[in-house]
């Protein structure tokens, strides 16, 4: 439920026991039938794969201490590091599909791939990371000991840090964060013991059959991936001066406030306004995923220009309120199904898929329109959440000249996480710094205007 309204729950069935399957031209998505019996997780350690039962043939849970002991025995069995087969999930999709098909020729590989597909989640043990920012880079970039097609991978470091790597095609951030939050709260609670079996789980090490041809491809992919990692730049900043609670006291929407600061920062970094993508959940509708609310707006542009031209505090605060209302109304319109971008995108895809059958030989002019093309260029692709248990969150830039920006609006802090291509790193740093400065500047404008009104 959200504010008393029911949300579509369909995504939750896709989170566990699921995997994306590479296919030529269009991937498949596999979800195992729901069953409490014989559930397992897969542990990845030094590219070895371990199938770890968590419920028995009657659906009764093994005791957590017994599961932990079984895992510890398995990963300390002295098995050397294996060929990194999972690297194929980081390859271009058609190439990944070809390697997947070659692996599927052998019975052992079929069983291993099925164990991965049917596992509740994958747990990857990261032995490289020593501190939080290094953990983030390994979580995002390091394809060693990973299987990126799995819907949920939990990465655990030696220092006890936990991260989640999510395959996004079948689930959205709001659904995953709900599950992660539920698990995190459960870990911090002394929960009553449920019905558990005294039997011990038996861990099974799965094997790959890797031909010389496949191994050569995998090693080349590893080299390619090492080079690809160098193309990206990550920067995180936690703003601690204030958060959502104080913004609400300014009579402004916290999300709108952040995007006002971002537009001011963008203008000061680039000298212009470009299109900013912001997803909006439409789970009020059956099988709803997201709509796009373009966070760049005339109201925010007017505010930024007024700030740069030195308008008085009262006028600026009034423009902030107008921009906040417009931003919130746009979000509400999208939530209620009045957005347009997904509809237009769907129509455009219909042309690519069925244009010849429909007798449409050229891309319709609407989709070549300069305004439409400019709007669809996601110069800054953003996604905001309010999730107190996560320190960092990251996703890639969508366009070569742009940035990916994930942010947490918490009660007293704002976490800003930016990704760029390395050639855009300097601008990325400037954008973050200007955003932090803009947050403080907008706060000063709002508080000064409110104080002046009280005195008057």
N, C-alpha and C positions, 0 to 999 in steps of 0.2 A: 504493500500500500504506500501511496505517496500523498500526503496531505488529505487523507481520507478517501482517495481514489484508488481503485484496483489497478495494478500493473500486470502486463502479460508476463507469465512466468516461464514461457517456453524456452528461454535461453538456458535455464538451469539444468535442463536435461542434457545439454551439450557440454557441460563443464567437465564431468568426470567420465572415465572410460571412453575417451574419444580421441580422435587424431585426424589431422589433415593428411590426405593420401595424394601424392603427386601423380598427375596424369598429364598426357600431352594435351595442350590447349586449355583444358579446364580440369581442375583438381576435383577429387571426391572428398567427402567428409564422412568418417566412420564413427558411429556411436553404438557401443555394445548395448544389448538389452539390459534393462534395469534388473538387477538381481543381487540380493544380499549374500548369496552363497558364493564361496570360493573367490572372494575379491582379493586383489593383490595390488601392490605398488611395484614399480621398477626402480632399482637403485643403479645409478651410473657412477662408477668409480674407476679412474684410470682407463676409461673406455671399455671396461668390463661391464657386463649387464647381469643384474641379479633380480630374479623374480621372487618377491617377498610376500607370502600370504599374510593377509590381515584378518580374514574371516575364514571359518572352516566350511565343510560341505553342508553344514546345517545353517550357515549364516551367523554363527556365534563368533564374536570378536576374540582374537587372541589377546592375552594380556600384553600391555604396552612394554613392560620390562622384558618379556620373552621375545617380542618382536625386535626390540633394541639389541638384545644379546645375540640374536640370530644374525642381524645385520653386521654387528661388530665382528663376529666370527668369520662371516663371509668376506668382508673387505680386508681382513687381516690374514687371508689365506695364502698370501705370498704370490698371487697371480701377477705376472708382469703387465705393464701397460700394453694394451692391444692397439691394433690399427683403428684409427678414428673413423669408423663407418658412418657415424651420425653427421659428419661434415657434409654429406650429400644434401641434408635438409637446409643447408645454407646456400646451396647452389641456385642458379637460375632455374625456374620451375620445370621447363621442358627437359633440361639436362638432368635434374633431380628425378624426373619420371623415368628417364631411360636407365639410370643407375638402379632405381627401385625395381624396375622390371628385370634387370639382370640378376639382382639379389634374389628375387622371387623364384628363380629357377630351382633353387636348392631347398630341400625340405627343412633343414636346420634354420635357414634364413626365414622361411615362411613362418615357422614357429616363433622365432625371435621377434619378427615384425608384429605377429599377432599378440604376443605377450605385451609389447609396447602399446599397441592399439587398445587392448582391453584393460590395461592397468588404470587404476583410479587416477593416479598422477605419476609423473616421473620425479624422483628426487636425485639431483645431481650434487655430488660432494666435490666442492671446489677447494682444492688444497693449495692454490696459488695465492689467493687474496689474503692480505695481512691487515688492511684497514678499509674503512667504509668506501672511500672514493675508488680505490682499486677494485673493490668488490663490484661496484656499479659498472665499471668498465668491463670487467670480466663477464658480468651478467649480460651486458648488452652486446659485447663484441667477440668474446672468446667462444669459438665453436668446438673447442675441445670438451669431450665428456658431456655433450649436449645432444638433444634431439628436438630441433626447433619446430617440428610439425606437431608435437604434442601440445594439446590445448593448455595444460598447466604443468609447468616445470617448477619445482621448488629447489632453489639452490641454497645449500648450507655450507658455510665456510668453517675453517678450523677454529676461528675465533667466536663462532656461534651466531654470526650474522645470517639472516634469512632473507632471500629475495625470491621474487616470482617472475618468471618469464612466460608471457601469455601469447598463444597463437590466436590472432584476433578475428579470424574469418567467421566464426560461429557465435562469438560472445562479445559483449561490450564491457567497457570498463566499470560501469555501474554494477553489473551483475557480479563480475569477478571481485570487485572491492567489497561487496556485501559478504561474499563467501570468505574472503581473506580476513575481514573484520571479525566474522563469526569465529573463525579458527583462532585468530589472535586472542580474542577475549577468552575463549575456552582454554587456551594454554596458560592463561594467567589465573584461572579459577581452580579451586579444589573441587573437581566434579565428583559426584557420587559414582561409585563403581557400578557399571551396568553388568548384565549377564555376560560373563567371560568364561572361556574354556581354559582348563589347566593344561591342555595339550600344548606341545611346543610346535611352532611353525617350522617348516623345513624350507630353507632357502635353496633355490635352484639357479645355478649359473647358466645363462643362455649363451649360445655360441653363434658366431658368424662363419660362413664359408665364403672366403674372399679369394677370387681368382687373381692371377697376376695382372690381368687386364683391368679388373675393378680396382685393385690396390693402386695401380699406377694412376688411375683417374682420381682416386681419393687423395693421394699424395699431391697431385697437381691442384686439386681443389683447396687443400690445406695451404699451399703456397699462395694461391690466388686470394684466399681469405686473409692471410697475413698482410697482403698488400692492400686489400679493401679496407681493413681496419684503419689504415693510415689516412684514409680519405675523410674521416669523421672527427669532429671536435665536440666535446661535451663540457658543459659548464653548469655548476649548481650554485645557488645562492639562497641562504635562508635569511629572510628579512624579519628581524625580531622587534622592531620598534612598536608595531601594533599589528592587529589582525582583524578578522571579520567583526568581532564584538564592537570594537571602536568605530568601525566604518558604519555599522548599523545606527550608532548613536548620532552619526552625521546625517541621518535620514537618507542614506544612499544604499543602493544594492552593492554588497561586497564584490560580486562578479562584475558588475558594471564599473565599479571604482577601479578594479584591477585593469580592465580593458581601456578605461580612460588613460590610466598611467602608461599602458602599453602603446596607445596611439601617440601620446606625447613623446614617448621614448623613440618610437619608430620615426616620427617626424624629425626629431633632433639627430637621429643617427643617419637617416637617408635623405632628409630634406623633402620628403613627399609622403603621401598616404598610399599604401598598397593593400591588397585584399587580405583580410585575416579570417581564417576558417575557425569556427567554433561549433562543435557538435552538440546537438540537443537530443536527449532521449525522447523517443515517441512510443514508449512502452505502455501508454494508455490504450494503444491499439493492438489488435491481434497480430502477433509476430512482428511488432514494431521494433525497429533498431534505432536509427538516428535520422534527424534532419539537420541541415546546416543553417546556422544563424550567422550571417556575415557580421563580425564584430566591428568592422569599419563602417561608420555611419556619418551622415551629414552632421548630426548633433555632436558627435565626438570631434569631428573636424572643426566645427565652429568653436568648440571649447578650446582646442589646441591653438587655433589661430588667435583667439582672444587672449590666451595666456601669453603667447609670443609677442603680441602687440601691446601688452601692459595694461589691459583693462582693469577696472577697479574690482575690489574683492567681492562686493555684493553682486556685480554682474557675472563674475566668474562662477560664484557659487550657484547662482540661478541657472547658468548654462550647465553646470554639473548635474543639477537636479533634472533638467530637461533631458540630458544625455542618459541619466540613470533610468528614467521612466521609459524612454524610447528603447533602451537595451532590454529592459525587463519585459516590455510589451512584445518585442520581437521574439524573445525566448518563449513567452506564453503562446504566441501565435504558432510557433513551430511545434510546441508540445501538443497543441490542439489540432494539428494536422493541416495548418494553413501555410506551411512552408512551400517553397516552389522547387528547390534545387534537386531534390531526389526525383521528383516527377520529371523534370527536364532531363536529368541524367538517364533515367529509365527510357525516355523517348529516344534519346541519342543512341543508347545501346541497342534499341530495337532496330534502328537504321543499320548499325554495323552487323547485326545478326541476321536481319531479314529484309534489308533494303531492296535487294534484287528481286525477291519474291513479291514485294509490295509495289514493284515498278518505280522505286525511288533510286535513281542512279547516281545522284550527287548528294552529299551531306546537306541537309536543309539549311537555308541561309541563316536561320535563327542561331544555329550552333556555330556559325562562322562570324557572327556579329562581334565587333570589337569589344563592346561592353560586356557581353557574355563571356568571351574568352578572358578578358581582364579580370572579371569577377572570379572565374574558376581557377585562376592562378593563385594557389594557396601559399602566398609569400611567407606568411607566418601561420603555421598550423598549430592551433592551441587545443588544449583539453584541460578543464579544471575539475578538481574534486575536493571534497572536504573529508580527508581520511587521516585521523590522528596517529595511526600506528606506522605510517610509512615515512621514511626520511627523504627518499629520492624516488623519482619516477621519470622515465624517459622514453621517447620514441623518436624516430628519424625525421629529418626534414623531408617534405614532400616534393619540393622543386629544387633544382640545382642552386639557385641564387637565394634560397630562403632558409627558414629556420623551423625546427620543431620546438614547441614550448609547452611543457606540462607544468601545471602549478597546483599547489595545495593551498586553499584558503582556510586556515584554521582560526581558532578563537583569538589567539594572540600572536600568531606568526603567519608568514606567507613564504612558502617554499617555491622557488623558481628554478626550473630545470630546462636548460636550453641545449639543443643539438644543432650543429651546422656542418656543412662540408668544410674541410680544412681551409680551402681557399677563402672562405667567408668567416674565418675564426675571429679576426680583428673586429669586424662589424658585429659579430655575435657578442663579444665582450663589451663593446660600446652599448649595444642594445640592452644588455643586462644592467650595466651601470646606470644608464639613463632611466631604466624602469624603476630601479631602487630610488634614484633621486626624485623621479616623478611621483612616486607613492608618498614621499615625505612632503613634497611641494603641494600636492592636492589636499593632503591632510591639513596643512597650514592654511590653505585657502578656505576650506570648509569650516575649520574651528574658529578662524578669525571672523568669518562672516556670521557664524552662529553667536559668538561672543558679542559682536557689534550689535546684533539684533536685540540681545538681552539687555544691553546697556541702554539702547534706544527706548 
